[in-house]
């Protein structure tokens, strides 16, 4: 099974609050289970030059699928207008979970 989780990476930086630790644990645990593929979904603005998240994030080792629009504007439009349709950035066959 493939899981794709929408995250706000800022909340997962180390050191982080209880919410950040919880998000890190919730997202890293499935990645350790056999038969599950955990991937992250976030704005490409969070990616480093090498296409991964910052070294300060425990989630860095997980694969990332990024959308090209600014995070805050995208999420507000998503909630208010139901736009933009983010499914076009999601690989086929994934189970979508919103976390963090």
N, CA, C and O atoms as CSV, one atom per row, in Angstrom:
chain,resi,resn,atom,element,x,y,z
A,1,UNK,N,N,0.846,-1.165,0.000
A,1,UNK,CA,C,0.000,0.000,0.000
A,1,UNK,C,C,0.895,1.233,0.000
A,1,UNK,O,O,1.958,1.252,0.621
A,2,UNK,N,N,0.449,2.242,-0.698
A,2,UNK,CA,C,1.189,3.497,-0.776
A,2,UNK,C,C,0.391,4.594,-0.075
A,2,UNK,O,O,-0.782,4.802,-0.386
A,3,UNK,N,N,1.019,5.293,0.867
A,3,UNK,CA,C,0.388,6.393,1.598
A,3,UNK,C,C,1.054,7.703,1.204
A,3,UNK,O,O,2.281,7.803,1.186
A,4,UNK,N,N,0.245,8.698,0.890
A,4,UNK,CA,C,0.757,10.028,0.561
A,4,UNK,C,C,0.159,11.006,1.559
A,4,UNK,O,O,-1.061,11.162,1.609
A,5,UNK,N,N,0.990,11.665,2.350
A,5,UNK,CA,C,0.531,12.537,3.424
A,5,UNK,C,C,0.898,13.985,3.153
A,5,UNK,O,O,2.063,14.302,2.911
A,6,UNK,N,N,-0.109,14.875,3.193
A,6,UNK,CA,C,0.108,16.311,3.053
A,6,UNK,C,C,0.646,16.828,4.385
A,6,UNK,O,O,0.032,16.618,5.431
A,7,UNK,N,N,1.783,17.497,4.343
A,7,UNK,CA,C,2.403,17.991,5.577
A,7,UNK,C,C,2.819,19.452,5.447
A,7,UNK,O,O,3.048,19.969,4.353
A,8,UNK,N,N,2.906,20.095,6.615
A,8,UNK,CA,C,3.532,21.407,6.742
A,8,UNK,C,C,4.910,21.134,7.341
A,8,UNK,O,O,5.020,20.977,8.556
A,9,UNK,N,N,5.940,21.075,6.542
A,9,UNK,CA,C,7.266,20.705,7.058
A,9,UNK,C,C,7.777,21.578,8.200
A,9,UNK,O,O,8.566,21.107,9.019
A,10,UNK,N,N,7.351,22.826,8.274
A,10,UNK,CA,C,7.849,23.712,9.331
A,10,UNK,C,C,7.575,23.131,10.715
A,10,UNK,O,O,8.336,23.370,11.652
A,11,UNK,N,N,6.499,22.375,10.842
A,11,UNK,CA,C,6.132,21.814,12.145
A,11,UNK,C,C,6.997,20.625,12.542
A,11,UNK,O,O,6.954,20.189,13.692
A,12,UNK,N,N,7.773,20.101,11.619
A,12,UNK,CA,C,8.537,18.886,11.908
A,12,UNK,C,C,10.031,19.137,12.107
A,12,UNK,O,O,10.793,18.193,12.316
A,13,UNK,N,N,10.456,20.406,12.044
A,13,UNK,CA,C,11.871,20.733,12.297
A,13,UNK,C,C,12.263,20.292,13.695
A,13,UNK,O,O,11.440,20.320,14.611
A,14,UNK,N,N,13.511,19.885,13.867
A,14,UNK,CA,C,14.040,19.554,15.190
A,14,UNK,C,C,14.770,20.760,15.743
A,14,UNK,O,O,15.489,21.389,14.966
A,15,UNK,N,N,14.662,21.142,16.988
A,15,UNK,CA,C,13.729,20.576,17.955
A,15,UNK,C,C,12.311,21.058,17.663
A,15,UNK,O,O,12.122,22.153,17.132
A,16,UNK,N,N,11.320,20.247,18.007
A,16,UNK,CA,C,9.937,20.626,17.727
A,16,UNK,C,C,9.060,20.381,18.949
A,16,UNK,O,O,9.470,19.739,19.916
A,17,UNK,N,N,7.852,20.907,18.879
A,17,UNK,CA,C,6.889,20.780,19.971
A,17,UNK,C,C,6.308,19.366,19.988
A,17,UNK,O,O,6.696,18.509,19.194
A,18,UNK,N,N,5.384,19.146,20.899
A,18,UNK,CA,C,4.715,17.851,20.977
A,18,UNK,C,C,3.961,17.520,19.704
A,18,UNK,O,O,3.915,16.362,19.289
A,19,UNK,N,N,3.364,18.538,19.076
A,19,UNK,CA,C,2.638,18.320,17.825
A,19,UNK,C,C,3.601,17.871,16.732
A,19,UNK,O,O,3.293,16.954,15.971
A,20,UNK,N,N,4.754,18.506,16.651
A,20,UNK,CA,C,5.753,18.131,15.654
A,20,UNK,C,C,6.302,16.734,15.880
A,20,UNK,O,O,6.482,15.968,14.934
A,21,UNK,N,N,6.570,16.403,17.148
A,21,UNK,CA,C,7.051,15.046,17.461
A,21,UNK,C,C,6.006,14.007,17.091
A,21,UNK,O,O,6.330,12.952,16.547
A,22,UNK,N,N,4.748,14.315,17.392
A,22,UNK,CA,C,3.661,13.392,17.051
A,22,UNK,C,C,3.571,13.206,15.533
A,22,UNK,O,O,3.463,12.078,15.053
A,23,UNK,N,N,3.616,14.303,14.781
A,23,UNK,CA,C,3.557,14.209,13.313
A,23,UNK,C,C,4.730,13.389,12.780
A,23,UNK,O,O,4.547,12.550,11.898
A,24,UNK,N,N,5.923,13.623,13.303
A,24,UNK,CA,C,7.093,12.853,12.870
A,24,UNK,C,C,6.892,11.361,13.126
A,24,UNK,O,O,7.156,10.534,12.253
A,25,UNK,N,N,6.423,11.023,14.326
A,25,UNK,CA,C,6.213,9.610,14.662
A,25,UNK,C,C,5.123,8.975,13.810
A,25,UNK,O,O,5.281,7.852,13.331
A,26,UNK,N,N,4.022,9.687,13.620
A,26,UNK,CA,C,2.908,9.157,12.826
A,26,UNK,C,C,3.339,8.904,11.385
A,26,UNK,O,O,2.893,7.935,10.769
A,27,UNK,N,N,4.189,9.750,10.849
A,27,UNK,CA,C,4.604,9.599,9.454
A,27,UNK,C,C,5.782,8.645,9.273
A,27,UNK,O,O,5.899,8.004,8.229
A,28,UNK,N,N,6.645,8.545,10.263
A,28,UNK,CA,C,7.806,7.658,10.129
A,28,UNK,C,C,7.476,6.193,10.424
A,28,UNK,O,O,8.106,5.298,9.861
A,29,UNK,N,N,6.506,5.938,11.291
A,29,UNK,CA,C,6.172,4.550,11.635
A,29,UNK,C,C,5.718,3.722,10.441
A,29,UNK,O,O,6.230,2.618,10.256
A,30,UNK,N,N,4.782,4.199,9.621
A,30,UNK,CA,C,4.377,3.380,8.464
A,30,UNK,C,C,5.542,3.083,7.521
A,30,UNK,O,O,5.576,2.032,6.881
A,31,UNK,N,N,6.487,4.002,7.439
A,31,UNK,CA,C,7.636,3.808,6.546
A,31,UNK,C,C,8.490,2.617,6.987
A,31,UNK,O,O,9.229,2.052,6.181
A,32,UNK,N,N,8.390,2.240,8.251
A,32,UNK,CA,C,9.171,1.123,8.780
A,32,UNK,C,C,8.475,-0.220,8.588
A,32,UNK,O,O,9.095,-1.271,8.754
A,33,UNK,N,N,7.202,-0.189,8.244
A,33,UNK,CA,C,6.449,-1.435,8.092
A,33,UNK,C,C,6.615,-2.003,6.696
A,33,UNK,O,O,6.615,-1.274,5.704
A,34,UNK,N,N,6.752,-3.290,6.641
A,34,UNK,CA,C,6.890,-3.966,5.355
A,34,UNK,C,C,5.554,-3.918,4.615
A,34,UNK,O,O,4.496,-4.130,5.208
A,35,UNK,N,N,5.616,-3.641,3.335
A,35,UNK,CA,C,4.413,-3.594,2.516
A,35,UNK,C,C,3.764,-2.223,2.445
A,35,UNK,O,O,2.798,-2.038,1.705
A,36,UNK,N,N,4.279,-1.252,3.206
A,36,UNK,CA,C,3.751,0.113,3.165
A,36,UNK,C,C,4.814,1.054,2.618
A,36,UNK,O,O,5.994,0.945,2.949
A,37,UNK,N,N,4.376,1.966,1.788
A,37,UNK,CA,C,5.283,2.990,1.257
A,37,UNK,C,C,4.719,4.348,1.663
A,37,UNK,O,O,3.675,4.767,1.164
A,38,UNK,N,N,5.407,5.026,2.565
A,38,UNK,CA,C,4.995,6.343,3.051
A,38,UNK,C,C,5.713,7.422,2.254
A,38,UNK,O,O,6.940,7.414,2.161
A,39,UNK,N,N,4.949,8.353,1.677
A,39,UNK,CA,C,5.512,9.476,0.933
A,39,UNK,C,C,4.891,10.764,1.447
A,39,UNK,O,O,3.793,10.758,2.003
A,40,UNK,N,N,5.600,11.863,1.257
A,40,UNK,CA,C,5.126,13.170,1.708
A,40,UNK,C,C,4.668,14.006,0.525
A,40,UNK,O,O,5.144,13.827,-0.597
A,41,UNK,N,N,3.737,14.922,0.783
A,41,UNK,CA,C,3.199,15.825,-0.222
A,41,UNK,C,C,3.283,17.232,0.356
A,41,UNK,O,O,2.619,17.536,1.346
A,42,UNK,N,N,4.097,18.093,-0.257
A,42,UNK,CA,C,4.271,19.450,0.254
A,42,UNK,C,C,4.670,20.385,-0.886
A,42,UNK,O,O,4.916,19.950,-2.011
A,43,UNK,N,N,4.727,21.660,-0.574
A,43,UNK,CA,C,5.134,22.661,-1.557
A,43,UNK,C,C,6.612,22.495,-1.898
A,43,UNK,O,O,7.428,22.191,-1.028
A,44,UNK,N,N,6.948,22.695,-3.162
A,44,UNK,CA,C,8.359,22.559,-3.555
A,44,UNK,C,C,9.236,23.630,-2.918
A,44,UNK,O,O,10.462,23.523,-2.944
A,45,UNK,N,N,8.622,24.656,-2.349
A,45,UNK,CA,C,9.376,25.680,-1.638
A,45,UNK,C,C,10.128,25.138,-0.429
A,45,UNK,O,O,11.070,25.770,0.048
A,46,UNK,N,N,9.724,23.980,0.070
A,46,UNK,CA,C,10.381,23.363,1.217
A,46,UNK,C,C,11.581,22.514,0.835
A,46,UNK,O,O,12.343,22.096,1.707
A,47,UNK,N,N,11.759,22.254,-0.435
A,47,UNK,CA,C,12.825,21.351,-0.860
A,47,UNK,C,C,14.164,22.072,-0.988
A,47,UNK,O,O,14.231,23.225,-1.415
A,48,UNK,N,N,15.215,21.372,-0.613
A,48,UNK,CA,C,16.582,21.870,-0.760
A,48,UNK,C,C,17.008,21.707,-2.220
A,48,UNK,O,O,16.248,21.189,-3.038
A,49,UNK,N,N,18.206,22.143,-2.539
A,49,UNK,CA,C,18.743,22.028,-3.898
A,49,UNK,C,C,18.746,20.585,-4.399
A,49,UNK,O,O,18.561,20.332,-5.589
A,50,UNK,N,N,18.958,19.640,-3.477
A,50,UNK,CA,C,19.034,18.228,-3.867
A,50,UNK,C,C,17.665,17.550,-3.978
A,50,UNK,O,O,17.588,16.347,-4.232
A,51,UNK,N,N,16.583,18.316,-3.789
A,51,UNK,CA,C,15.236,17.767,-3.933
A,51,UNK,C,C,14.701,17.070,-2.694
A,51,UNK,O,O,13.670,16.401,-2.756
A,52,UNK,N,N,15.393,17.221,-1.564
A,52,UNK,CA,C,14.929,16.626,-0.312
A,52,UNK,C,C,14.643,17.734,0.697
A,52,UNK,O,O,14.964,18.899,0.463
A,53,UNK,N,N,14.039,17.356,1.816
A,53,UNK,CA,C,13.766,18.307,2.885
A,53,UNK,C,C,15.054,18.636,3.637
A,53,UNK,O,O,16.076,17.972,3.459
A,54,UNK,N,N,14.993,19.656,4.469
A,54,UNK,CA,C,16.143,20.100,5.259
A,54,UNK,C,C,16.692,18.976,6.136
A,54,UNK,O,O,15.949,18.089,6.556
A,55,UNK,N,N,17.974,19.019,6.405
A,55,UNK,CA,C,18.615,18.024,7.268
A,55,UNK,C,C,18.089,18.093,8.695
A,55,UNK,O,O,18.290,17.153,9.464
A,56,UNK,N,N,17.417,19.190,9.072
A,56,UNK,CA,C,16.857,19.340,10.415
A,56,UNK,C,C,15.529,18.601,10.583
A,56,UNK,O,O,14.959,18.596,11.674
A,57,UNK,N,N,15.041,17.988,9.529
A,57,UNK,CA,C,13.750,17.304,9.570
A,57,UNK,C,C,13.933,15.793,9.561
A,57,UNK,O,O,14.561,15.251,8.652
A,58,UNK,N,N,13.391,15.107,10.565
A,58,UNK,CA,C,13.468,13.648,10.573
A,58,UNK,C,C,12.774,13.018,9.363
A,58,UNK,O,O,13.088,11.887,8.991
A,59,UNK,N,N,11.849,13.730,8.756
A,59,UNK,CA,C,11.109,13.200,7.604
A,59,UNK,C,C,11.922,13.249,6.318
A,59,UNK,O,O,11.447,12.802,5.274
A,60,UNK,N,N,13.124,13.776,6.374
A,60,UNK,CA,C,13.963,13.946,5.188
A,60,UNK,C,C,14.174,12.649,4.412
A,60,UNK,O,O,14.298,12.675,3.188
A,61,UNK,N,N,14.216,11.523,5.107
A,61,UNK,CA,C,14.501,10.257,4.432
A,61,UNK,C,C,13.306,9.702,3.656
A,61,UNK,O,O,13.450,8.731,2.913
A,62,UNK,N,N,12.132,10.309,3.820
A,62,UNK,CA,C,10.953,9.845,3.087
A,62,UNK,C,C,10.889,10.490,1.705
A,62,UNK,O,O,11.302,11.638,1.540
A,63,UNK,N,N,10.377,9.764,0.714
A,63,UNK,CA,C,10.214,10.350,-0.621
A,63,UNK,C,C,9.195,11.493,-0.585
A,63,UNK,O,O,8.223,11.442,0.168
A,64,UNK,N,N,9.425,12.518,-1.401
A,64,UNK,CA,C,8.555,13.698,-1.419
A,64,UNK,C,C,7.981,13.911,-2.813
A,64,UNK,O,O,8.693,13.828,-3.814
A,65,UNK,N,N,6.679,14.188,-2.861
A,65,UNK,CA,C,6.024,14.657,-4.082
A,65,UNK,C,C,5.655,16.108,-3.806
A,65,UNK,O,O,4.972,16.398,-2.824
A,66,UNK,N,N,6.096,17.010,-4.653
A,66,UNK,CA,C,5.902,18.436,-4.401
A,66,UNK,C,C,4.982,19.065,-5.437
A,66,UNK,O,O,4.977,18.692,-6.610
A,67,UNK,N,N,4.199,20.038,-4.959
A,67,UNK,CA,C,3.438,20.872,-5.882
A,67,UNK,C,C,4.172,22.192,-5.996
A,67,UNK,O,O,4.880,22.590,-5.070
A,68,UNK,N,N,4.017,22.872,-7.107
A,68,UNK,CA,C,4.880,24.019,-7.408
A,68,UNK,C,C,4.381,25.355,-6.884
A,68,UNK,O,O,5.074,26.361,-7.029
A,69,UNK,N,N,3.218,25.394,-6.290
A,69,UNK,CA,C,2.648,26.668,-5.848
A,69,UNK,C,C,3.018,26.975,-4.398
A,69,UNK,O,O,3.374,26.065,-3.648
A,70,UNK,N,N,2.937,28.267,-3.986
A,70,UNK,CA,C,3.227,28.623,-2.592
A,70,UNK,C,C,2.255,27.908,-1.645
A,70,UNK,O,O,1.063,27.789,-1.929
A,71,UNK,N,N,2.781,27.447,-0.539
A,71,UNK,CA,C,2.002,26.625,0.389
A,71,UNK,C,C,0.759,27.320,0.944
A,71,UNK,O,O,-0.339,26.772,0.846
A,72,UNK,N,N,0.903,28.510,1.525
A,72,UNK,CA,C,-0.234,29.174,2.168
A,72,UNK,C,C,-1.338,29.526,1.180
A,72,UNK,O,O,-2.511,29.263,1.445
A,73,UNK,N,N,-0.982,30.109,0.058
A,73,UNK,CA,C,-1.973,30.464,-0.954
A,73,UNK,C,C,-2.687,29.220,-1.473
A,73,UNK,O,O,-3.907,29.218,-1.637
A,74,UNK,N,N,-1.931,28.182,-1.724
A,74,UNK,CA,C,-2.506,26.936,-2.232
A,74,UNK,C,C,-3.498,26.350,-1.245
A,74,UNK,O,O,-4.600,25.953,-1.624
A,75,UNK,N,N,-3.110,26.297,0.019
A,75,UNK,CA,C,-4.000,25.693,1.008
A,75,UNK,C,C,-5.257,26.529,1.215
A,75,UNK,O,O,-6.342,25.971,1.379
A,76,UNK,N,N,-5.135,27.837,1.210
A,76,UNK,CA,C,-6.328,28.685,1.367
A,76,UNK,C,C,-7.290,28.511,0.198
A,76,UNK,O,O,-8.499,28.387,0.396
A,77,UNK,N,N,-6.757,28.502,-1.009
A,77,UNK,CA,C,-7.610,28.286,-2.190
A,77,UNK,C,C,-8.236,26.897,-2.159
A,77,UNK,O,O,-9.395,26.725,-2.536
A,78,UNK,N,N,-7.484,25.929,-1.718
A,78,UNK,CA,C,-7.945,24.556,-1.596
A,78,UNK,C,C,-9.145,24.486,-0.652
A,78,UNK,O,O,-10.149,23.849,-0.969
A,79,UNK,N,N,-9.041,25.143,0.512
A,79,UNK,CA,C,-10.099,25.097,1.517
A,79,UNK,C,C,-11.316,25.927,1.126
A,79,UNK,O,O,-12.451,25.477,1.281
A,80,UNK,N,N,-11.087,27.126,0.626
A,80,UNK,CA,C,-12.189,28.042,0.358
A,80,UNK,C,C,-12.917,27.722,-0.940
A,80,UNK,O,O,-14.147,27.665,-0.967
A,81,UNK,N,N,-12.171,27.515,-2.006
A,81,UNK,CA,C,-12.772,27.358,-3.331
A,81,UNK,C,C,-12.757,25.931,-3.866
A,81,UNK,O,O,-13.369,25.648,-4.895
A,82,UNK,N,N,-12.068,25.041,-3.180
A,82,UNK,CA,C,-11.917,23.691,-3.714
A,82,UNK,C,C,-10.948,23.666,-4.881
A,82,UNK,O,O,-10.909,22.695,-5.636
A,83,UNK,N,N,-10.163,24.729,-5.037
A,83,UNK,CA,C,-9.165,24.844,-6.098
A,83,UNK,C,C,-7.817,25.093,-5.455
A,83,UNK,O,O,-7.841,25.609,-4.338
A,84,UNK,N,N,-6.742,24.825,-5.953
A,84,UNK,CA,C,-6.565,24.099,-7.189
A,84,UNK,C,C,-6.714,22.611,-6.932
A,84,UNK,O,O,-6.506,22.144,-5.812
A,85,UNK,N,N,-7.065,21.886,-7.943
A,85,UNK,CA,C,-7.225,20.439,-7.811
A,85,UNK,C,C,-5.847,19.805,-7.663
A,85,UNK,O,O,-5.120,19.640,-8.642
A,86,UNK,N,N,-5.504,19.458,-6.451
A,86,UNK,CA,C,-4.164,18.957,-6.157
A,86,UNK,C,C,-3.956,17.528,-6.635
A,86,UNK,O,O,-2.822,17.050,-6.688
A,87,UNK,N,N,-5.034,16.845,-6.980
A,87,UNK,CA,C,-4.908,15.463,-7.453
A,87,UNK,C,C,-3.991,15.346,-8.660
A,87,UNK,O,O,-3.391,14.295,-8.883
A,88,UNK,N,N,-3.879,16.403,-9.432
A,88,UNK,CA,C,-3.014,16.318,-10.615
A,88,UNK,C,C,-1.536,16.184,-10.245
A,88,UNK,O,O,-0.726,15.777,-11.078
A,89,UNK,N,N,-1.183,16.521,-9.016
A,89,UNK,CA,C,0.201,16.386,-8.560
A,89,UNK,C,C,0.448,15.074,-7.818
A,89,UNK,O,O,1.583,14.756,-7.464
A,90,UNK,N,N,-0.614,14.326,-7.589
A,90,UNK,CA,C,-0.534,13.094,-6.813
A,90,UNK,C,C,-0.338,11.909,-7.742
A,90,UNK,O,O,-1.069,11.762,-8.721
A,91,UNK,N,N,0.649,11.057,-7.445
A,91,UNK,CA,C,0.837,9.869,-8.283
A,91,UNK,C,C,-0.360,8.932,-8.154
A,91,UNK,O,O,-1.002,8.894,-7.104
A,92,UNK,N,N,-0.659,8.195,-9.181
A,92,UNK,CA,C,-1.789,7.264,-9.174
A,92,UNK,C,C,-1.579,6.149,-8.162
A,92,UNK,O,O,-0.455,5.714,-7.913
A,93,UNK,N,N,-2.685,5.696,-7.587
A,93,UNK,CA,C,-2.643,4.526,-6.716
A,93,UNK,C,C,-2.317,4.804,-5.265
A,93,UNK,O,O,-2.146,3.858,-4.496
A,94,UNK,N,N,-2.225,6.055,-4.857
A,94,UNK,CA,C,-1.884,6.355,-3.469
A,94,UNK,C,C,-3.113,6.612,-2.622
A,94,UNK,O,O,-4.121,7.112,-3.121
A,95,UNK,N,N,-3.037,6.276,-1.347
A,95,UNK,CA,C,-4.058,6.603,-0.380
A,95,UNK,C,C,-3.673,7.959,0.197
A,95,UNK,O,O,-2.544,8.127,0.660
A,96,UNK,N,N,-4.579,8.925,0.181
A,96,UNK,CA,C,-4.264,10.298,0.573
A,96,UNK,C,C,-4.636,10.535,2.033
A,96,UNK,O,O,-5.777,10.296,2.430
A,97,UNK,N,N,-3.689,10.998,2.827
A,97,UNK,CA,C,-3.909,11.293,4.234
A,97,UNK,C,C,-3.359,12.680,4.512
A,97,UNK,O,O,-2.245,13.007,4.100
A,98,UNK,N,N,-4.140,13.496,5.210
A,98,UNK,CA,C,-3.667,14.827,5.580
A,98,UNK,C,C,-3.156,14.759,7.012
A,98,UNK,O,O,-3.893,14.361,7.914
A,99,UNK,N,N,-1.919,15.139,7.225
A,99,UNK,CA,C,-1.319,15.129,8.563
A,99,UNK,C,C,-0.461,16.363,8.733
A,99,UNK,O,O,0.004,16.954,7.759
A,100,UNK,N,N,-0.259,16.746,9.982
A,100,UNK,CA,C,0.667,17.850,10.263
A,100,UNK,C,C,0.116,19.124,9.802
A,100,UNK,O,O,0.755,20.165,9.953
